[in-house]
């Protein structure tokens, strides 16, 4: 049965396209995240990302640095793809590098989970496409308004190969809400190794990373980010900051040669959870994610041309 063919008149989880490249994921009428792909933005990003309290667990921009407008909640980017910076946002006039959504392939509603599949293009300042990124994003509501997010992506260079130098920045970054950060709020940064704080975690490998803290006066919540064992360089080395920032920095330890004949495939999972981190629960989610099948976009016959399923 196609995931859209539910027993309900209206699927519990719907993807609602809105103006200017915005897609709202709604669970029983309540928005749980927003996918932003406006052509006015230098790259796609997710905002809001709603936690169990009903507030966004991420924020736009740095709480104390006006030059960090490129910190768009939860976003794709990289600061050095063959010398092209897809991370920062220059104020200079003229054409700039941009990651654009070239095509949406499939929006899939459902009762237990929903997903989208899109193609993104990484274009330099001359509008030359350097990378095609194929992306599947799956969202699954859990009990107590918690969420499971899963990303599966493939990077294929348009040239025969592209050199990606060593860097802390890319391919994904996440900035938590101010109150959840350790420096500006009451949050705690924790690693699967049992270590805490930027000082003890920065640039070290871990199979998962967590930021947890107060969402309001009554509720703690957080986000645990999982690096799938199938990923090259697992466990990844993490770029983390007490100011509310974390990223699985794929090239933190070494450069990478991206080849057209060997596209780079990455899988990440995120658990948006209530209350403070419980390491035993995080390890259970990691084990479940590690043993899960890959997501596949397949052509089918019927009213929808594609279906997203596990293989």
C-alpha atoms as one frame of an Amber mdcrd trajectory, in Angstrom:
protein
   0.000   0.000   0.000   1.294   3.446  -0.902   2.048   5.495   2.258  -0.458
   8.131   1.144  -3.244   5.524   1.107  -4.239   5.745   4.785  -7.310   4.610
   6.678  -8.096   8.244   7.447  -9.852  10.718   5.182  -6.889  13.040   5.707
  -3.367  11.714   6.421  -2.166  12.567   9.922   1.086  14.016   8.536   0.915
  16.306   5.528   3.450  18.293   3.525   1.863  21.638   2.670   3.654  23.737
   0.009   3.336  27.453   0.718   4.728  30.662  -0.766   8.316  31.272  -1.829
   9.642  27.725  -1.621   8.371  26.988   1.887   7.015  23.526   2.723   5.313
  22.970   6.074   5.312  19.504   7.652   2.108  19.354   9.700   1.069  16.635
  12.139  -2.669  16.663  12.760  -2.754  20.348  11.857   0.256  21.296  14.018
   3.411  22.419  12.226   6.429  20.356  13.237   9.044  21.741  10.842   9.487
  24.004   7.850  11.616  23.299   4.758  12.884  26.581   3.251  14.134  26.783
  -0.339  13.486  30.373  -1.413  15.681  31.586  -4.280  16.495  34.595  -2.104
  18.296  32.287   0.335  21.893  31.162  -0.301  21.044  27.603   0.723  18.159
  25.364   1.875  17.458  25.190   5.602  14.946  23.914   8.146  13.128  26.417
  10.341  11.231  26.097  12.530  12.016  22.707  14.045   9.380  22.322  16.737
  10.236  20.589  20.005   7.813  18.864  22.389   7.108  22.164  24.194   5.717
  23.669  20.992   8.690  26.022  20.526  11.422  25.805  17.912  14.399  23.891
  19.219  16.617  25.797  16.765  17.111  29.511  16.055  18.082  31.785  13.185
  21.463  33.447  13.725  23.943  33.662  16.587  22.731  35.248  19.862  25.790
  37.529  20.125  27.465  37.705  16.694  25.792  39.772  13.967  28.180  38.360
  11.341  26.676  34.865  11.744  23.521  35.373   9.710  24.546  32.266   7.751
  23.568  30.216  10.823  20.105  29.460   9.498  18.752  27.093  12.138  19.567
  23.751  10.476  21.162  24.059   7.059  23.217  22.533   4.282  26.517  24.101
   3.255  30.289  23.778   3.038  32.952  26.458   3.160  35.328  24.996   0.579
  34.196  23.031  -2.460  37.167  23.353  -4.815  37.751  26.861  -3.446  34.076
  27.941  -3.478  32.521  29.008  -0.166  28.967  27.714   0.227  28.942  28.423
   3.966  29.245  32.113   4.729  27.077  34.898   3.321  28.998  37.706   1.671
  27.511  41.214   1.721  29.231  42.067  -1.557  26.979  42.930  -4.493  26.741
  40.660  -7.480  26.290  36.967  -8.105  27.195  34.691  -5.186  27.523  30.939
  -4.703  24.182  29.331  -4.014  22.690  25.934  -3.211  19.341  25.817  -5.000
  16.509  23.349  -5.065  16.531  22.444  -8.727  13.555  20.113  -8.501  11.222
  18.545  -5.995  10.662  14.927  -6.911   8.119  13.667  -4.413   6.090  14.763
  -1.389   4.749  11.810   0.600   2.076  12.183   3.285   1.209   9.416   5.726
  -0.224   8.454   9.088   2.993   7.374  10.822   5.642   9.241   8.812   6.089
  11.628   5.895   8.940  12.366   3.531  10.166  14.488   0.666  12.713  13.872
  -2.076  14.441  16.778  -3.843  17.407  17.526  -6.067  19.688  20.375  -5.009
  22.310  22.048  -7.177  25.492  23.654  -5.824  26.300  26.620  -8.113  29.397
  28.833  -8.003  29.358  32.625  -8.449  29.378  32.157 -12.263  26.237  29.998
 -12.032  28.219  26.871 -12.884  26.846  23.759 -11.240  29.539  21.927  -9.270
  27.519  19.310  -7.380  24.161  17.608  -7.667  22.775  16.662  -4.261  19.965
  14.110  -4.101  18.181  14.323  -0.768  15.476  12.383   1.058  14.116  13.811
   4.319  11.864  11.618   6.441   9.929  12.877   9.486   8.268  10.600  12.033
   6.296  11.941  15.020   6.866   9.993  18.239   5.093   9.883  21.595   4.926
  13.038  23.732   5.354  15.286  20.663   8.898  14.033  20.089  10.226  13.719
  16.527  12.514  11.497  14.520  14.207  13.091  11.484  16.229  11.123   8.971
  18.393  12.500   6.174  19.781  10.439   3.330  21.784  12.285   0.731  24.095
  11.687  -2.222  26.673  14.207  -3.514  27.688  13.740  -7.161  30.203  16.178
  -8.696  29.488  17.538 -12.158  33.222  17.591 -13.017  35.056  14.280 -12.972
  36.286  15.076  -9.482  36.344  17.868  -6.913  38.837  18.265  -4.105  37.337
  19.170  -0.727  40.073  20.459   1.600  40.285  19.907   5.330  37.809  22.191
   7.152  35.537  22.333  10.198  32.540  23.622   8.210  30.227  21.262   6.314
  28.067  19.596   5.171  25.385  20.288   7.811  25.110  22.671  10.731  22.610
  23.144  13.535  22.176  26.011  15.981  19.970  25.319  18.996  17.652  27.832
  20.618  19.367  30.371  22.866  18.033  28.898  26.104  19.263  25.415  25.164
  22.845  26.575  24.535  25.406  26.202  27.321  26.791  29.754  27.107  23.605
  31.779  26.677  21.149  29.465  28.424  21.109  26.495  30.744  21.942  23.745
  28.279  24.461  20.918  28.255  26.468  19.578  25.306  27.017  15.803  25.586
  28.732  13.122  23.507  28.212   9.366  23.098  31.654   8.957  24.691  30.260
  10.261  27.986  32.092  13.577  27.739  30.449  16.978  28.176  31.189  20.601
  27.183  32.962  22.020  24.151  36.357  21.748  25.844  36.104  17.968  26.170
  34.218  17.189  22.950  35.469  19.583  20.244  37.012  17.799  17.213  36.633
  14.363  18.797  34.846  11.416  17.150  31.499  10.208  18.486  28.611   8.160
  17.160  26.124  10.733  18.462  26.012  14.254  19.895  23.342  15.874  22.059
  22.326  19.380  23.088  19.727  19.551  25.862  18.427  22.427  27.937  15.426
  24.487  29.046  12.764  25.284  26.466  10.842  27.319  29.047  10.471  27.575
  32.818   8.913  24.130  33.084  10.330  22.004  30.273  13.713  20.685  29.234
  14.197  19.218  25.797  16.960  18.567  23.320  18.223  17.139  20.061  20.419
  14.077  19.629  22.230  13.815  16.296  23.318  10.373  15.045  26.070   9.568
  12.557  25.180   6.366  10.685  27.854   3.603  10.738  27.655   3.329   6.944
  29.000   6.869   6.563  32.639   7.217   5.502  34.763   8.335   8.467  32.285
   7.045  11.060  32.399   7.891  13.879  32.644  11.442  12.596  34.612  14.188
  14.357  32.299  16.904  15.657  32.555  20.676  15.475  30.717  21.814  18.599
  30.460  25.030  20.597  29.071  25.923  24.010  27.339  28.863  22.289  24.755
  26.483  20.814  26.340  25.035  17.686  27.020  21.473  16.532  27.945  19.809
  13.272  29.303  16.437  12.112  32.344  17.973  10.395  33.042  15.489   7.608
  36.362  17.058   6.576  37.570  18.125  10.020  40.393  15.565  10.069  41.288
  15.302   6.414  40.475  16.388   2.873  38.175  14.368   0.632  38.228  13.673
  -3.094  34.682  13.717  -4.438  34.499  11.615  -7.608  31.701  11.384 -10.151
  32.062   7.602 -10.365  31.910   7.282  -6.561  29.290   9.700  -5.182  29.450
  10.463  -1.484  26.459   9.072   0.419  25.636  10.160   3.970  22.901   9.229
   6.435  22.026  11.183   9.583  19.276  10.780  12.159  18.001  13.263  14.743
  15.851  12.635  17.791  14.032  15.730  19.024  13.311  14.667  22.568  11.517
  15.832  25.706  13.354  16.315  28.994  17.119  16.037  29.475  19.334  13.553
  27.659  19.055   9.938  28.759  22.174   8.259  27.268  20.590   4.797  27.371
  17.719   6.033  25.193  20.158   7.679  22.786  22.067   4.417  22.422  18.827
   2.560  21.689  17.951   5.067  18.959  21.450   4.719  17.530  21.174   0.920
  17.402  17.764   1.145  15.711  19.064   3.663  13.167  22.209   1.632  12.518
  20.174  -1.481  11.694  17.561   0.291   9.545  17.405  -0.098   5.788  18.243
   2.716   3.411  15.551   4.965   1.992  14.829   4.572  -1.686  12.928   6.726
  -4.185  11.343   4.348  -6.665   9.143   4.831  -9.706   5.693   3.248  -9.535
   2.503   2.999 -11.546  -0.506   4.957 -10.358  -1.542   8.473  -9.451   1.883
   9.195  -7.928   5.021   8.653 -10.052   7.265   7.828  -7.060   7.252   6.222
  -3.649   9.780   6.565  -0.831  10.364   3.313   1.031  13.006   1.350   2.885
  15.073  -1.283   1.116
